[in-house]
Amino acid sequence: MDADKNPIRWHIFNVVFICGYQHFLLWMIAAPAHIAFKHRGTPMNAIDWSLGFLFLVLLFLEARADNEQYNFQTEKYRKINAKIPRKGMEKDGFISSGLWALCRHPNYACEQGMWITFAGFSAALEGLNWSLLGCLLLVSLFTPSAQLSEGITAKKYPAYKKYREVTWMFLPFGGEYQSKN
C-alpha cells in the first residue's frame, strides 16, 4: 500500500491492522505460555523435550539463514560500492545458495516452525484448544508478506522469476536454481 497515493487509506490500515490486529496477534501467539502456566506442576515429558529440541534447531536454522542473507548482501554491496564486477548470485541480485537453495524464505519457514512448535507445548497439555489460534493466524500472514516482498524483488531482479519457478516458497522441495550469470 502506497502511503503517498492515499494517505487516509494508509492511516486506516495503520490503525486497524498495524496497531490493532498485530497487538492482538502478539497476545495470541503468547497464549500457549498461559496454558503451560496453568499446568506448571506437570513434569516435562518426552514430548516437551522433543519440542524444546526442535525449537532450538529451528532457532539455529533461522539465525543461519539470516546470517547467510546478511553476508550475501554485505558482499554484494561492497562490490557495488567498490565498482568490482559481480557474477553469479551477486549479479542476479539475490541469494540462492545455502539454505536459500532449499526454499526461497528459509528464515520465514523456520520462524513459522518455531511458533508452531511453541504452540505444540499447549497442544501436548490440552489437545486442540483456543491458544493454538495465535500460531495459525501468524502463519497465515507469512504467505502474503512473502508475496509482497517477492513482488518487489521480481521487479528489481529479472532472474528471480526462474528462481521462483524452481524453488518452493517455504518448504525445502523443488529443483535447483542455477544462476545464468
KOLGUKE-938896 format. One line per field, with one value per residue: residue in three letters; chain; residue number from 1; x, y, z of N, C-alpha, C in turn. Coordinates in nm, 3 decimals, padded with zeros to 5 digits. Atoms other than C-alpha are relative to their C-alpha. Layout:
KOLGUKE-938896
type <- [ala|...]
mol <- [A|...]
seq <- [NUM|...]
n_c1 <- [X|...]
n_c2 <- [Y|...]
n_c3 <- [Z|...]
ca_c1 <- [X|...]
ca_c2 <- [Y|...]
ca_c3 <- [Z|...]
c_c1 <- [X|...]
c_c2 <- [Y|...]
c_c3 <- [Z|...]
***
This chain:
KOLGUKE-938896
type <- [met|asp|ala|asp|lys|asn|pro|ile|arg|trp|his|ile|phe|asn|val|val|phe|ile|cys|gly|tyr|gln|his|phe|leu|leu|trp|met|ile|ala|ala|pro|ala|his|ile|ala|phe|lys|his|arg|gly|thr|pro|met|asn|ala|ile|asp|trp|ser|leu|gly|phe|leu|phe|leu|val|leu|leu|phe|leu|glu|ala|arg|ala|asp|asn|glu|gln|tyr|asn|phe|gln|thr|glu|lys|tyr|arg|lys|ile|asn|ala|lys|ile|pro|arg|lys|gly|met|glu|lys|asp|gly|phe|ile|ser|ser|gly|leu|trp|ala|leu|cys|arg|his|pro|asn|tyr|ala|cys|glu|gln|gly|met|trp|ile|thr|phe|ala|gly|phe|ser|ala|ala|leu|glu|gly|leu|asn|trp|ser|leu|leu|gly|cys|leu|leu|leu|val|ser|leu|phe|thr|pro|ser|ala|gln|leu|ser|glu|gly|ile|thr|ala|lys|lys|tyr|pro|ala|tyr|lys|lys|tyr|arg|glu|val|thr|trp|met|phe|leu|pro|phe|gly|gly|glu|tyr|gln|ser|lys|asn]
mol <- [A|A|A|A|A|A|A|A|A|A|A|A|A|A|A|A|A|A|A|A|A|A|A|A|A|A|A|A|A|A|A|A|A|A|A|A|A|A|A|A|A|A|A|A|A|A|A|A|A|A|A|A|A|A|A|A|A|A|A|A|A|A|A|A|A|A|A|A|A|A|A|A|A|A|A|A|A|A|A|A|A|A|A|A|A|A|A|A|A|A|A|A|A|A|A|A|A|A|A|A|A|A|A|A|A|A|A|A|A|A|A|A|A|A|A|A|A|A|A|A|A|A|A|A|A|A|A|A|A|A|A|A|A|A|A|A|A|A|A|A|A|A|A|A|A|A|A|A|A|A|A|A|A|A|A|A|A|A|A|A|A|A|A|A|A|A|A|A|A|A|A|A|A|A|A|A|A|A|A|A|A]
seq <- [1|2|3|4|5|6|7|8|9|10|11|12|13|14|15|16|17|18|19|20|21|22|23|24|25|26|27|28|29|30|31|32|33|34|35|36|37|38|39|40|41|42|43|44|45|46|47|48|49|50|51|52|53|54|55|56|57|58|59|60|61|62|63|64|65|66|67|68|69|70|71|72|73|74|75|76|77|78|79|80|81|82|83|84|85|86|87|88|89|90|91|92|93|94|95|96|97|98|99|100|101|102|103|104|105|106|107|108|109|110|111|112|113|114|115|116|117|118|119|120|121|122|123|124|125|126|127|128|129|130|131|132|133|134|135|136|137|138|139|140|141|142|143|144|145|146|147|148|149|150|151|152|153|154|155|156|157|158|159|160|161|162|163|164|165|166|167|168|169|170|171|172|173|174|175|176|177|178|179|180|181]
n_c1 <- [00.085|-00.082|00.050|00.003|00.113|00.126|-00.039|00.110|00.006|-00.118|00.023|00.099|-00.074|-00.092|00.074|00.072|-00.083|-00.129|00.017|00.100|-00.011|-00.130|-00.005|00.080|-00.078|-00.108|00.062|00.042|-00.112|-00.053|00.101|-00.043|-00.070|00.105|00.040|-00.110|00.001|00.109|-00.044|-00.139|-00.044|-00.016|-00.141|-00.030|-00.006|-00.074|00.056|-00.052|-00.142|-00.008|00.041|-00.108|-00.112|00.041|00.000|-00.140|-00.049|00.060|-00.062|-00.133|00.014|00.044|-00.116|-00.091|00.057|-00.017|-00.143|-00.033|00.055|-00.081|-00.131|00.018|00.030|-00.119|-00.098|00.055|-00.010|-00.142|-00.045|00.066|-00.061|-00.140|00.006|-00.060|00.099|00.068|00.045|00.081|00.106|-00.016|00.051|00.145|00.052|00.063|-00.068|00.064|-00.086|00.018|00.140|00.081|00.013|00.105|00.127|-00.022|00.007|-00.029|00.016|00.144|00.043|-00.043|00.079|00.132|-00.019|-00.022|00.128|00.080|-00.059|00.039|00.140|00.003|-00.003|00.138|00.076|-00.042|00.065|00.147|00.053|00.043|00.056|00.005|-00.132|-00.065|00.044|-00.105|-00.100|00.068|00.015|-00.133|-00.043|00.080|-00.053|-00.130|00.009|00.014|-00.119|-00.104|00.040|-00.026|-00.144|-00.041|00.041|-00.101|-00.125|00.014|-00.009|-00.137|-00.096|00.069|-00.031|00.078|00.113|-00.043|-00.021|00.134|00.058|-00.061|-00.024|00.123|-00.004|-00.035|-00.037|-00.125|00.022|-00.009|-00.122|-00.113|-00.015|-00.136|-00.016|-00.049|-00.106]
n_c2 <- [-00.118|-00.120|-00.106|-00.128|-00.006|-00.006|-00.008|00.036|00.147|00.045|-00.021|00.100|00.126|-00.009|00.011|00.127|00.118|-00.007|-00.024|00.086|00.144|00.053|00.014|00.118|00.116|00.020|00.059|00.136|00.094|00.028|00.075|00.131|-00.015|-00.001|00.139|00.064|-00.050|00.068|00.137|-00.016|00.110|00.121|00.020|00.007|00.137|00.014|-00.094|-00.132|-00.005|00.004|-00.132|-00.094|00.024|-00.047|-00.146|-00.045|00.026|-00.103|-00.128|00.002|-00.009|-00.137|-00.087|00.030|-00.059|-00.145|-00.027|00.018|-00.116|-00.116|00.011|-00.018|-00.141|-00.079|00.019|-00.056|-00.146|-00.036|00.002|-00.109|-00.127|-00.003|00.016|00.129|00.077|00.107|00.111|00.098|-00.053|-00.144|-00.068|00.022|-00.096|00.066|00.121|00.126|00.109|00.034|00.030|-00.068|00.092|00.096|-00.071|-00.144|-00.074|00.093|-00.068|00.000|00.138|00.036|-00.081|00.063|00.126|-00.030|-00.034|00.122|00.081|-00.064|00.036|00.143|00.020|-00.014|00.114|00.120|-00.004|-00.007|00.034|-00.119|-00.099|-00.136|-00.065|00.035|-00.096|-00.100|00.043|00.012|-00.135|-00.049|00.073|-00.047|-00.129|00.014|00.009|-00.132|-00.080|00.048|-00.037|-00.143|-00.021|00.063|-00.087|-00.105|00.062|00.040|-00.121|-00.049|00.098|00.087|00.142|00.053|00.076|00.139|00.050|00.029|00.115|00.128|00.007|-00.022|-00.118|00.029|00.139|00.032|00.091|-00.070|00.013|-00.083|-00.118|-00.025|-00.135|-00.009|-00.102]
n_c3 <- [00.000|00.015|-00.089|00.071|00.092|-00.072|-00.141|-00.091|00.001|-00.073|-00.144|-00.042|-00.004|-00.114|-00.125|-00.010|00.012|-00.067|-00.144|-00.062|00.024|-00.039|-00.146|-00.029|00.042|-00.098|-00.119|00.032|00.017|-00.134|-00.076|-00.049|-00.128|-00.102|-00.021|-00.072|-00.138|-00.070|-00.030|-00.045|-00.085|00.082|00.036|00.143|00.050|00.126|00.099|-00.035|00.035|00.146|00.049|-00.037|00.090|00.132|-00.005|00.006|00.135|00.087|-00.035|00.061|00.145|00.034|-00.017|00.111|00.121|-00.010|00.014|00.142|00.071|-00.039|00.063|00.144|00.028|-00.033|00.107|00.124|-00.002|-00.002|00.140|00.072|-00.040|00.044|00.145|00.036|00.077|-00.072|00.083|-00.072|-00.086|-00.023|00.119|-00.002|-00.098|-00.115|-00.045|00.039|-00.045|-00.141|-00.031|00.101|00.113|-00.035|00.015|00.021|-00.127|-00.110|-00.128|-00.028|-00.026|-00.136|-00.094|-00.009|-00.072|-00.143|-00.064|-00.002|-00.107|-00.127|-00.021|-00.030|-00.145|-00.044|00.052|-00.074|-00.132|00.004|00.132|00.075|-00.092|00.051|00.007|00.127|00.100|00.023|00.098|00.129|00.055|00.038|00.119|00.114|00.047|00.065|00.146|00.064|-00.026|00.092|00.135|00.015|00.017|00.126|00.109|00.007|00.045|00.140|00.083|-00.009|00.050|00.097|-00.019|-00.113|00.054|00.016|-00.136|-00.052|00.071|-00.038|-00.145|-00.076|-00.086|-00.139|-00.021|00.071|00.112|00.128|00.077|-00.037|00.083|00.048|00.052|00.138|00.001]
ca_c1 <- [00.000|00.147|00.104|00.176|-00.110|-00.382|-00.283|-00.629|-00.640|-00.287|-00.386|-00.690|-00.468|-00.218|-00.477|-00.676|-00.408|-00.073|-00.189|-00.493|-00.456|-00.084|-00.122|-00.400|-00.177|00.115|-00.116|-00.247|00.094|00.191|-00.126|00.038|00.252|-00.072|-00.173|00.172|00.147|-00.188|-00.012|00.305|00.311|00.315|00.662|00.827|00.799|00.947|00.710|00.821|01.189|01.136|00.951|01.223|01.493|01.301|01.253|01.630|01.708|01.465|01.612|01.961|01.846|01.665|01.977|02.187|01.951|01.957|02.337|02.366|02.143|02.342|02.676|02.546|02.403|02.715|02.943|02.712|02.702|03.074|03.137|02.879|03.030|03.386|03.276|03.404|03.236|02.982|02.890|02.658|02.425|02.571|02.490|02.145|02.094|01.954|02.085|02.015|02.273|02.295|01.955|01.823|01.881|01.628|01.347|01.302|01.238|01.419|01.416|01.037|00.994|01.193|01.010|00.677|00.807|00.919|00.572|00.404|00.645|00.574|00.202|00.280|00.354|-00.004|-00.145|00.058|-00.108|-00.468|-00.502|-00.674|-00.751|-00.803|-00.435|-00.342|-00.526|-00.234|00.015|-00.243|-00.311|00.060|00.139|-00.146|00.031|00.360|00.241|00.104|00.408|00.643|00.441|00.470|00.848|00.881|00.686|00.936|01.231|01.097|01.062|01.415|01.588|01.468|01.641|01.419|01.136|01.332|01.433|01.063|00.973|01.211|01.229|00.938|00.845|00.869|00.918|01.253|01.119|01.189|01.458|01.792|01.825|02.134|02.242|02.296|02.550]
ca_c2 <- [00.000|00.334|00.594|00.879|00.789|00.753|00.882|00.834|00.470|00.426|00.571|00.343|00.044|00.159|00.193|-00.120|-00.364|-00.245|-00.108|-00.324|-00.663|-00.700|-00.633|-00.890|-01.133|-01.080|-01.157|-01.468|-01.613|-01.587|-01.774|-02.119|-01.985|-01.926|-02.290|-02.405|-02.182|-02.339|-02.677|-02.559|-02.857|-03.108|-03.260|-03.233|-03.544|-03.675|-03.460|-03.147|-03.230|-03.310|-02.983|-02.793|-02.955|-02.885|-02.522|-02.484|-02.645|-02.407|-02.111|-02.211|-02.255|-01.920|-01.749|-01.927|-01.818|-01.458|-01.472|-01.610|-01.328|-01.066|-01.194|-01.209|-00.855|-00.716|-00.866|-00.767|-00.403|-00.399|-00.494|-00.248|00.038|-00.058|-00.097|-00.456|-00.669|-00.913|-01.255|-01.539|-01.465|-01.120|-01.024|-01.186|-00.963|-01.223|-01.515|-01.866|-02.079|-02.241|-02.265|-02.034|-02.312|-02.526|-02.269|-01.900|-01.798|-02.035|-01.772|-01.735|-02.113|-02.159|-01.873|-02.034|-02.368|-02.210|-02.069|-02.395|-02.577|-02.326|-02.392|-02.762|-02.729|-02.616|-02.892|-03.153|-03.040|-02.980|-03.108|-02.874|-02.554|-02.181|-02.094|-02.259|-01.986|-01.744|-01.954|-02.023|-01.652|-01.573|-01.844|-01.716|-01.377|-01.517|-01.600|-01.253|-01.094|-01.312|-01.247|-00.873|-00.887|-01.124|-00.888|-00.614|-00.849|-00.980|-00.624|-00.543|-00.865|-01.039|-01.371|-01.403|-01.533|-01.850|-01.893|-01.874|-02.133|-02.399|-02.321|-02.353|-02.058|-02.218|-02.593|-02.744|-02.919|-02.831|-02.804|-02.640|-02.287|-02.223|-01.865|-01.775|-01.507]
ca_c3 <- [00.000|-00.106|00.169|-00.075|-00.310|-00.049|00.297|00.451|00.345|00.483|00.821|00.841|00.758|01.020|01.297|01.218|01.108|01.236|01.570|01.633|01.472|01.534|01.906|01.919|01.729|01.969|02.258|02.084|01.992|02.358|02.466|02.478|02.762|02.955|02.903|03.015|03.322|03.412|03.413|03.587|03.822|03.536|03.489|03.149|02.935|02.608|02.401|02.586|02.542|02.173|02.115|02.301|02.088|01.766|01.870|01.923|01.585|01.412|01.600|01.486|01.125|01.124|01.257|00.993|00.713|00.838|00.861|00.506|00.380|00.574|00.444|00.087|00.096|00.264|-00.001|-00.287|-00.178|-00.102|-00.464|-00.594|-00.395|-00.492|-00.856|-00.861|-01.129|-00.990|-01.119|-01.025|-00.736|-00.678|-01.037|-01.007|-00.702|-00.461|-00.260|-00.388|-00.207|00.135|00.300|00.028|-00.227|-00.040|-00.028|-00.103|00.257|00.495|00.769|00.742|00.729|01.049|01.222|01.138|01.259|01.587|01.657|01.561|01.793|02.071|02.026|02.041|02.412|02.463|02.242|02.430|02.753|02.643|02.285|02.041|02.232|02.183|02.233|01.901|01.711|01.754|01.563|01.290|01.247|01.241|00.987|00.768|00.746|00.616|00.263|00.179|00.342|00.137|-00.179|-00.122|-00.080|-00.377|-00.599|-00.518|-00.570|-00.903|-01.038|-00.928|-01.038|-01.359|-01.273|-00.965|-01.186|-01.268|-00.903|-00.808|-01.069|-00.934|-00.560|-00.319|-00.100|00.244|00.206|00.105|-00.204|-00.561|-00.818|-00.800|-00.931|-01.143|-01.199|-01.564|-01.467]
c_c1 <- [00.089|-00.061|-00.011|-00.124|-00.133|00.028|-00.112|-00.012|00.118|-00.021|-00.102|00.067|00.092|-00.073|-00.062|00.096|00.127|-00.017|-00.094|00.029|00.135|00.015|-00.082|00.079|00.115|-00.053|-00.034|00.117|00.068|-00.095|00.043|00.079|-00.100|-00.044|00.109|00.003|-00.110|00.040|00.142|00.049|00.024|00.147|00.018|00.009|00.074|-00.051|00.056|00.147|00.019|-00.037|00.107|00.120|-00.032|00.001|00.143|00.061|-00.053|00.059|00.139|-00.009|-00.048|00.117|00.101|-00.050|00.017|00.146|00.045|-00.048|00.084|00.136|-00.009|-00.020|00.121|00.103|-00.048|00.017|00.143|00.053|-00.064|00.068|00.144|00.011|00.078|-00.105|-00.056|-00.038|-00.083|-00.111|00.009|-00.051|-00.151|-00.067|-00.061|00.075|-00.079|00.087|-00.024|-00.144|-00.095|-00.009|-00.113|-00.139|00.028|00.000|00.029|-00.015|-00.148|-00.049|00.036|-00.078|-00.139|00.009|00.020|-00.132|-00.093|00.050|-00.038|-00.144|-00.014|00.006|-00.142|-00.083|00.036|-00.068|-00.152|-00.060|-00.036|-00.067|00.015|00.137|00.074|-00.035|00.109|00.100|-00.064|-00.017|00.134|00.048|-00.078|00.049|00.129|-00.010|-00.024|00.121|00.113|-00.034|00.026|00.149|00.050|-00.041|00.100|00.130|-00.007|00.008|00.144|00.102|-00.069|00.025|-00.082|-00.119|00.035|00.021|-00.134|-00.061|00.053|00.018|-00.128|00.017|00.050|00.053|00.123|-00.017|00.015|00.135|00.110|00.013|00.148|00.006|00.055|00.116|00.132]
c_c2 <- [00.124|00.114|00.134|00.015|00.016|00.004|-00.039|-00.152|-00.058|00.014|-00.099|-00.136|-00.004|-00.023|-00.139|-00.118|00.009|00.018|-00.100|-00.147|-00.056|-00.010|-00.120|-00.128|-00.029|-00.064|-00.147|-00.097|-00.031|-00.088|-00.140|00.006|00.003|-00.143|-00.073|00.044|-00.067|-00.142|-00.002|-00.112|-00.129|-00.017|-00.006|-00.147|-00.002|00.096|00.140|00.014|00.001|00.135|00.105|-00.014|00.053|00.152|00.053|-00.023|00.107|00.138|00.010|00.019|00.139|00.097|-00.022|00.063|00.152|00.039|-00.016|00.120|00.125|-00.002|00.023|00.149|00.089|-00.009|00.061|00.152|00.049|00.007|00.111|00.132|00.014|-00.013|-00.123|-00.079|-00.116|-00.110|-00.094|00.067|00.151|00.080|-00.019|00.099|-00.062|-00.129|-00.124|-00.121|-00.026|-00.041|00.058|-00.081|-00.099|00.059|00.149|00.082|-00.093|00.065|00.006|-00.140|-00.043|00.078|-00.060|-00.129|00.022|00.029|-00.120|-00.092|00.054|-00.034|-00.148|-00.031|00.005|-00.120|-00.127|-00.006|-00.013|-00.042|00.126|00.097|00.139|00.063|-00.031|00.099|00.102|-00.043|-00.016|00.136|00.055|-00.067|00.048|00.135|-00.015|-00.004|00.136|00.091|-00.039|00.038|00.148|00.025|-00.061|00.083|00.112|-00.056|-00.036|00.121|00.050|-00.091|-00.100|-00.149|-00.063|-00.084|-00.148|-00.066|-00.037|-00.123|-00.133|-00.018|00.033|00.118|-00.033|-00.142|-00.035|-00.107|00.080|-00.017|00.091|00.115|00.015|00.141|-00.006|00.099|-00.055]
c_c3 <- [00.000|00.080|-00.072|-00.087|00.072|00.152|00.097|00.010|00.079|00.151|00.054|00.013|00.122|00.132|00.017|00.001|00.085|00.151|00.066|-00.015|00.048|00.151|00.046|-00.033|00.096|00.128|-00.025|-00.016|00.132|00.082|00.043|00.131|00.116|00.032|00.077|00.146|00.082|00.043|00.056|00.090|-00.076|-00.038|-00.152|-00.041|-00.134|-00.107|00.025|-00.041|-00.152|-00.061|00.031|-00.093|-00.140|-00.006|-00.015|-00.139|-00.096|00.026|-00.062|-00.151|-00.044|00.010|-00.114|-00.130|00.001|-00.020|-00.145|-00.082|00.029|-00.070|-00.151|-00.033|00.028|-00.111|-00.132|-00.002|00.014|-00.142|-00.081|00.031|-00.046|-00.152|-00.048|-00.077|00.083|-00.098|00.086|00.079|00.018|-00.120|-00.011|00.096|00.124|00.032|-00.043|00.036|00.148|00.026|-00.104|-00.129|00.025|-00.012|-00.004|00.128|00.118|00.138|00.040|00.035|00.142|00.105|00.017|00.080|00.149|00.070|00.004|00.112|00.137|00.034|00.033|00.148|00.057|-00.043|00.075|00.137|-00.007|-00.135|-00.076|00.097|-00.061|-00.019|-00.130|-00.110|-00.034|-00.104|-00.138|-00.067|-00.046|-00.128|-00.124|-00.054|-00.080|-00.153|-00.064|00.022|-00.096|-00.144|-00.027|-00.024|-00.131|-00.121|-00.021|-00.057|-00.148|-00.094|-00.007|-00.069|-00.093|00.022|00.113|-00.049|-00.012|00.137|00.063|-00.065|00.052|00.151|00.074|00.095|00.140|00.023|-00.083|-00.107|-00.128|-00.063|00.049|-00.098|-00.039|-00.059|-00.142|-00.011|00.046]
***
